[in-house]
Amino acid sequence: MTRSYTIKIHNRKTGSRHTVTVPENRYILQNVENQGVELPFSCRNGACTACAVRVVSGELHQPEAMGLSPELQKQGYALLCVSYARSNVEVETQDEDEVYELQFGRFFAKSKVRFGLPLDEE
């Protein structure tokens, strides 16, 4: 028998709050969208950070979250597109740029990137 969990989501960009029920064997983002809740996303396969959230409480399983470092996962960040609930969960959406900076900013700030042009100089 498949368990279902309550997912409370605070969308910081819109200020909205949603409570939905998601089966443990379904990706949270897809299931939430099927229930009419719109959340940020882009790639849908765990490679970017558009659907990143900070876990306020509860436990998620995200074995396919390639776009999120193990360090950030340990700090409570998750990608809803490839996350499964393992308990009742409360999350807050994050700004994609903030998560990117947390993950990669230290490399750019220390000038460890030697090649390539900034994207805005095209």
N, C-alpha and C positions, 0 to 999 in steps of 0.2 A: 504494500500500500504506500502510495506517495504522500509525503507530508507537505503541507502548505504553511507558509509563514507570512506574517504581517510585515509589510515594508512601509515605513513612514519616510517620505521624501520631502525635504525642504529645497525648493528651487530658488536659490539665492538671487538669480538674475531677475525673475519675475515676482519674487516674494510669495509665491504660491506654496501651499502645503497639500500633500496628497497622502492618502493611506490606501494601500491596495494589498491584495493577497496573491502570493506567487508560489506555485509549486516548487519544491526543492530541485526538481530535474529540468527546470526551464530557465533560460537566461532572463534576468530581471528586466533589462531594457525592453526586450521584445514583448514580454508579458504585460508590462506596465503600459506600453503603447497600445496593445490590444484592448486594454481597459479604458482607452481614451485620454491618457495622460501624455502630454507632449514634454519631452526632455531633450536636452542637447545631445547630439551624436554626429558622427561623421562616417568612419570606416566600417563600423559594426563588426570588426574582427579582432579587437584588442590591440591594434597597432598604433593608434593615436591616443590623445588624451581628451578628446572633445566630450566624452561622457563620464569624465572623472568625477568621483564623489569622495568626500571624507566620511568615514564611518564613525558616527557618533556613539552608537551602541550596537551590539550584535556581532554576528560572525558571517562572513562571506567566503566562498571558495571561488578562486579565479585562476585556474591552472593555465589558461590561454592568454593572460594579460601581458603580452610581449611589450607593449608600449609603456609599461610602468615598472620601474626598477624594483627589485626585491626590497631595497631600503625604504622606498616610499610605501610599498605594501605593508611593511612592518610598522610604519608610522600611521597606518589607518587609511590609506588611499586605496581606491578600487576603481575598476572600469566596469560600469553596469552592463555594457554590451556582452561581456563574457563572464559575468558573475552569477553565481548560484547562491541562494540564501541557505544558511545552515542553522539559522535561528531567526527569531523576530529581529528586525534590523531597522535602525534609524540612520539616514544618510543626509548629507548636504551636498548639493551640486557645487562644483568648483569652477573657477574661471580657467579655461584651457591654458591661457598664457601663464597664470600663476603656477600651475602644475608643471608646465614646461620649464619655467625658470627654476623651480625647486629641483627638478631632475637634471637639467643640463646647464643651468646658469653658472655653476661653479667652474665648469670647463672653460666657458667663454670669458668669465671674469678673470681667470688666471692666465689668459692668452695661450691655452693649450691647443686651440684650433689654429693651425698655421696656414691652411689652404682654403680656398673658396671665397666667394663674395657674399656679403649680406644680401638677403633677398630683396631689400628695398632699393638696391642699386642697379636693378635690371634696366 
